[in-house]
């Protein structure tokens, strides 16, 4: 099959999912071309090369006062929905003699329009859809429920119709009426061979710039534990005042090596960072981005499912008040990744 895989480029999580699923598809003999930008473009080209990855305009999260503004994100990215013809023309033109048999969309609005124009099957693959088709934590704030409604509108506008909808989420519990295909956590094949073996030298930090004001507290953690904090996800200049924190350029192999040998992790509770720490059994302190309501929900789900492995990072004292113990056993397998590819292959026309 020829597969056009489009994904939003901001944040590492969408790219990690594409690395996992794209790698599995290519190993099975399918021809995959990725369409994205920003963080995802950099990571995907490093793995698959420039011939398979095309940089295009994509929706971006909009921040206000250091926090994600879902309303402004929807408003300022509305052009990708209402002017899809304009944005998809260069993508379709790039196909030339290569024509996709199916499109896959990870939280972006262009693949659906390409499928409509070419009259080929369309698949959505994301983690966000669990918020409208899964059981939510009890006593969810009204503001989060309102944002869930906005997320439903966003997802519907991105892909009004789909031949298959695939939801990737480590701890989500689908409702009985859910029509989506739940596949659990999706992890990269490289994790299949890894095991958590703490080297007692470092802990891993994965945060975004909106959380740089918490670096002082993370520095205290490094001093009190005597470990180096290896920091991913933010520019190096933010770490200049902190000698115990080491900036590391985001690289797939380096990150997985540091993660599998860390003592513990301090991470934003994105779907993929949770999937990877859950897979390896690594204890993790969760630090949601401000106003990132999906991460707030992920935090509740993770603590509910594995209170021995996850806790909310409140202050350096959190580590003393709640010393976590990872299981050190692989708690999820390659099921999610392989299940996604099975679903995609089920749309293949008979020869």
C-alpha positions as CSV (number, residue, x, y, z in Angstrom):
1,X,0.0,0.0,0.0
2,X,1.0,3.6,-0.5
3,X,0.2,5.5,2.6
4,X,0.1,9.3,3.1
5,X,0.6,9.9,6.8
6,X,0.0,13.5,8.0
7,X,0.6,14.7,11.5
8,X,0.7,17.9,13.5
9,X,4.3,18.9,13.9
10,X,4.4,20.5,17.4
11,X,5.4,18.4,20.4
12,X,7.3,15.2,20.3
13,X,4.4,12.9,21.1
14,X,2.8,12.9,17.6
15,X,6.2,12.2,16.1
16,X,6.9,9.3,18.4
17,X,3.6,7.7,17.4
18,X,4.5,8.2,13.7
19,X,8.0,6.7,14.3
20,X,6.3,3.6,15.8
21,X,3.5,3.1,13.3
22,X,5.5,4.3,10.3
23,X,8.4,2.0,11.1
24,X,6.1,-1.0,11.4
25,X,4.3,-0.2,8.1
26,X,7.6,0.1,6.2
27,X,8.9,-3.1,7.7
28,X,5.8,-4.8,6.4
29,X,6.6,-3.6,2.9
30,X,4.3,-0.5,2.6
31,X,5.4,2.8,1.1
32,X,4.8,5.5,3.6
33,X,5.3,9.3,3.0
34,X,5.0,11.7,5.9
35,X,3.7,15.3,5.8
36,X,4.4,17.5,8.8
37,X,6.6,20.3,10.1
38,X,8.5,21.6,13.2
39,X,9.5,18.9,15.8
40,X,8.0,16.0,13.9
41,X,9.8,17.0,10.7
42,X,13.2,16.9,12.4
43,X,12.6,13.6,14.2
44,X,11.1,11.8,11.2
45,X,13.8,12.9,8.7
46,X,16.5,11.6,11.1
47,X,14.8,8.2,11.1
48,X,13.3,7.9,7.6
49,X,15.3,10.4,5.5
50,X,14.2,13.4,3.5
51,X,12.7,11.4,0.6
52,X,9.9,10.1,2.8
53,X,9.2,13.3,4.7
54,X,7.8,16.5,3.2
55,X,7.6,19.8,5.2
56,X,4.2,21.5,4.9
57,X,2.1,24.1,6.7
58,X,0.3,22.6,9.7
59,X,-1.9,23.8,12.6
60,X,0.0,25.1,15.7
61,X,-0.9,25.4,19.3
62,X,-1.4,29.1,20.3
63,X,-0.1,30.2,23.7
64,X,-1.4,33.1,25.8
65,X,0.6,34.2,28.9
66,X,2.7,30.9,28.7
67,X,-0.5,28.7,28.6
68,X,-2.1,26.9,25.7
69,X,-5.3,28.7,24.6
70,X,-7.6,26.2,23.0
71,X,-10.0,28.9,21.9
72,X,-7.3,30.9,20.2
73,X,-5.8,27.7,18.7
74,X,-9.1,26.8,17.1
75,X,-9.7,30.4,15.9
76,X,-6.2,31.0,14.4
77,X,-6.0,27.6,12.8
78,X,-9.5,27.7,11.3
79,X,-8.0,28.5,7.9
80,X,-6.8,24.9,7.7
81,X,-10.4,23.7,7.8
82,X,-12.1,26.4,5.7
83,X,-9.3,26.8,3.1
84,X,-8.2,23.1,2.8
85,X,-8.2,23.3,-0.9
86,X,-5.3,25.8,-0.8
87,X,-3.2,23.8,1.7
88,X,-3.7,20.4,0.1
89,X,-2.9,21.5,-3.5
90,X,0.9,21.3,-3.0
91,X,0.6,18.0,-1.2
92,X,-1.5,16.4,-4.0
93,X,0.8,17.9,-6.6
94,X,3.8,16.3,-4.8
95,X,2.3,12.8,-5.4
96,X,3.1,13.0,-9.1
97,X,3.0,9.3,-10.2
98,X,2.9,8.1,-6.6
99,X,-0.7,7.9,-5.5
100,X,-1.7,7.0,-1.9
101,X,-4.1,4.1,-1.3
102,X,-5.1,5.5,2.1
103,X,-4.5,8.6,4.2
104,X,-3.8,8.6,7.9
105,X,-4.3,11.7,10.0
106,X,-2.8,12.3,13.4
107,X,-4.7,15.4,14.8
108,X,-4.6,17.4,11.6
109,X,-7.2,18.5,9.0
110,X,-5.7,18.0,5.6
111,X,-5.7,14.2,5.1
112,X,-9.5,14.1,5.2
113,X,-9.7,16.6,2.3
114,X,-7.1,14.7,0.3
115,X,-9.1,11.5,0.7
116,X,-12.2,13.3,-0.4
117,X,-10.5,14.6,-3.5
118,X,-8.9,11.3,-4.5
119,X,-11.8,9.1,-3.3
120,X,-9.6,6.9,-1.1
121,X,-10.1,5.6,2.5
122,X,-9.3,7.8,5.4
123,X,-8.1,6.9,8.9
124,X,-7.8,9.0,12.0
125,X,-5.1,8.0,14.5
126,X,-4.7,10.1,17.6
127,X,-4.9,10.2,21.4
128,X,-7.2,13.2,21.8
129,X,-10.4,11.4,20.8
130,X,-10.4,9.4,24.1
131,X,-11.7,12.6,25.7
132,X,-15.0,12.3,23.9
133,X,-15.4,8.5,23.9
134,X,-14.0,7.2,27.2
135,X,-14.8,7.3,30.8
136,X,-13.4,10.5,32.4
137,X,-12.0,10.8,35.9
138,X,-14.7,11.7,38.5
139,X,-15.3,15.3,39.6
140,X,-13.7,16.7,36.4
141,X,-13.8,20.5,36.7
142,X,-16.4,22.4,34.6
143,X,-13.6,24.2,32.7
144,X,-12.2,20.8,31.5
145,X,-15.6,19.6,30.4
146,X,-16.1,22.8,28.4
147,X,-12.7,22.3,26.7
148,X,-13.6,18.7,26.0
149,X,-16.6,20.0,24.0
150,X,-14.2,22.3,22.1
151,X,-12.0,19.4,21.4
152,X,-14.9,17.4,20.0
153,X,-15.7,20.3,17.7
154,X,-12.0,20.5,16.6
155,X,-11.7,16.7,16.0
156,X,-15.0,16.7,14.0
157,X,-13.9,19.6,11.9
158,X,-10.6,18.0,11.2
159,X,-12.2,14.7,10.0
160,X,-16.0,14.8,9.7
161,X,-16.0,11.3,8.4
162,X,-13.5,8.4,8.5
163,X,-13.4,4.8,7.4
164,X,-11.6,3.9,10.7
165,X,-10.9,5.9,13.8
166,X,-8.0,4.6,16.0
167,X,-7.5,5.9,19.5
168,X,-4.1,5.4,21.2
169,X,-4.2,5.8,25.0
170,X,-2.4,3.9,27.7
171,X,-5.0,4.1,30.5
172,X,-8.3,5.1,28.8
173,X,-11.4,3.1,29.4
174,X,-13.7,3.2,26.3
175,X,-17.4,3.6,26.9
176,X,-19.8,0.9,25.7
177,X,-21.1,3.1,22.9
178,X,-17.6,4.0,21.6
179,X,-17.3,3.2,17.9
180,X,-13.5,3.8,17.8
181,X,-10.8,1.2,17.6
182,X,-8.9,1.4,20.9
183,X,-5.4,0.1,20.7
184,X,-3.9,1.1,24.1
185,X,-0.4,2.4,24.2
186,X,1.7,2.7,21.0
187,X,5.4,2.3,21.6
188,X,8.3,2.3,19.2
189,X,9.9,-1.0,18.2
190,X,13.2,0.0,19.8
191,X,11.5,-0.1,23.2
192,X,10.7,-3.8,22.7
193,X,14.3,-4.7,23.4
194,X,14.8,-2.2,26.2
195,X,14.5,-2.8,30.0
196,X,14.7,-0.3,32.8
197,X,18.1,-0.6,34.4
198,X,18.9,2.4,36.6
199,X,22.5,3.5,36.3
200,X,22.2,5.6,39.5
201,X,23.7,8.6,37.8
202,X,20.8,10.7,36.4
203,X,17.2,11.3,36.1
204,X,15.4,12.4,32.9
205,X,13.4,15.6,32.6
206,X,11.1,16.2,29.6
207,X,9.2,19.5,29.7
208,X,8.3,22.4,27.5
209,X,9.2,26.1,27.7
210,X,6.0,26.9,29.5
211,X,7.4,25.0,32.5
212,X,10.8,26.7,32.7
213,X,9.8,28.4,35.8
214,X,9.9,25.0,37.5
215,X,13.6,24.5,36.7
216,X,14.7,25.9,40.0
217,X,12.7,23.2,41.9
218,X,14.1,20.5,39.6
219,X,17.6,21.8,40.3
220,X,16.9,21.3,44.0
221,X,15.9,17.7,43.2
222,X,19.3,17.2,41.5
223,X,21.2,18.6,44.5
224,X,19.3,16.5,47.1
225,X,19.5,13.2,45.1
226,X,23.1,13.8,43.9
227,X,22.0,12.9,40.4
228,X,22.3,14.8,37.1
229,X,19.1,16.0,35.6
230,X,19.2,15.3,31.8
231,X,16.8,17.8,30.4
232,X,15.0,17.4,27.0
233,X,12.4,19.5,25.3
234,X,13.7,23.1,25.9
235,X,16.4,25.3,24.5
236,X,19.8,25.1,26.2
237,X,19.9,28.8,27.3
238,X,17.2,28.1,29.9
239,X,19.6,25.8,31.8
240,X,22.6,28.1,32.1
241,X,22.0,29.0,35.7
242,X,21.6,25.4,36.8
243,X,24.9,23.4,37.0
244,X,23.3,20.2,38.0
245,X,20.9,20.2,35.0
246,X,22.3,19.1,31.6
247,X,20.7,20.1,28.3
248,X,20.4,17.2,25.8
249,X,19.5,17.7,22.2
250,X,16.4,15.6,21.4
251,X,17.5,12.5,19.5
252,X,15.6,9.3,19.5
253,X,18.4,6.9,20.4
254,X,19.9,9.2,23.1
255,X,16.5,9.8,24.7
256,X,15.6,6.1,24.9
257,X,19.1,5.3,26.3
258,X,18.8,7.9,29.0
259,X,15.2,7.0,29.8
260,X,15.9,3.3,30.2
261,X,18.9,4.0,32.5
262,X,17.4,6.8,34.6
263,X,16.6,6.6,38.3
264,X,13.2,8.3,37.7
265,X,11.7,10.8,35.3
266,X,10.0,14.2,35.7
267,X,7.8,14.5,32.6
268,X,4.8,16.2,31.2
269,X,2.0,13.6,31.1
270,X,1.6,13.5,27.4
271,X,0.2,10.3,25.9
272,X,3.5,9.1,24.5
273,X,5.7,9.9,27.5
274,X,3.2,8.0,29.6
275,X,3.2,5.1,27.1
276,X,7.0,4.8,27.2
277,X,7.5,5.1,30.9
278,X,4.6,2.7,31.4
279,X,6.1,0.2,29.0
280,X,9.5,0.3,30.8
281,X,8.1,0.4,34.3
282,X,9.9,3.7,35.1
283,X,8.7,5.7,38.2
284,X,7.7,9.2,36.9
285,X,6.6,12.5,38.5
286,X,4.2,14.2,36.3
287,X,4.2,18.0,35.7
288,X,1.4,19.1,33.4
289,X,1.8,22.2,31.2
290,X,-0.3,25.2,32.4
291,X,-3.9,25.0,31.0
292,X,-3.1,21.8,29.1
293,X,-6.3,20.0,30.1
294,X,-5.6,16.8,28.2
295,X,-2.4,16.4,30.3
296,X,-4.4,17.1,33.5
297,X,-6.8,14.3,32.5
298,X,-3.8,12.0,31.7
299,X,-2.4,12.8,35.1
300,X,-5.6,11.6,36.8
301,X,-5.8,8.4,34.7
302,X,-2.1,7.5,35.3
303,X,-2.3,8.0,39.1
304,X,-5.6,6.0,39.2
305,X,-4.1,3.1,37.2
306,X,-0.6,3.0,38.7
307,X,-0.3,5.0,41.9
308,X,2.9,3.1,42.7
309,X,4.5,4.4,39.5
310,X,3.1,7.9,39.0
311,X,2.7,11.0,41.2
312,X,2.1,14.6,40.6
313,X,5.3,16.7,40.9
314,X,4.3,19.5,43.3
315,X,7.7,20.4,44.8
316,X,11.1,18.8,45.5
317,X,9.5,17.4,48.7
318,X,7.2,15.3,46.5
319,X,10.0,12.7,46.1
320,X,10.3,12.3,49.8
321,X,6.5,12.3,50.5
322,X,5.8,9.9,47.7
323,X,8.8,7.7,46.8
324,X,7.7,5.7,43.8
325,X,8.8,2.3,42.8
326,X,8.8,1.3,39.2
327,X,8.0,-2.3,38.5
328,X,11.0,-2.8,36.2
329,X,8.9,-5.1,34.1
330,X,7.4,-4.4,30.7
331,X,3.8,-3.6,31.4
332,X,2.7,-3.2,27.7
333,X,4.0,-4.8,24.6
334,X,4.0,-4.1,20.9
335,X,0.3,-4.8,20.7
336,X,-0.8,-1.2,20.1
337,X,1.7,-0.6,17.3
338,X,0.9,-3.9,15.5
339,X,-2.8,-3.5,16.0
340,X,-2.8,-0.1,14.2
341,X,-1.0,-1.6,11.2
342,X,-3.4,-4.5,11.1
343,X,-6.3,-2.0,11.0
344,X,-4.7,0.0,8.2
345,X,-4.0,-3.1,6.2
346,X,-7.6,-4.2,6.6
347,X,-8.5,-1.4,4.1
348,X,-6.3,-2.7,1.4
349,X,-8.2,-3.5,-1.7
350,X,-8.1,-7.2,-2.7
351,X,-5.6,-7.9,-5.6
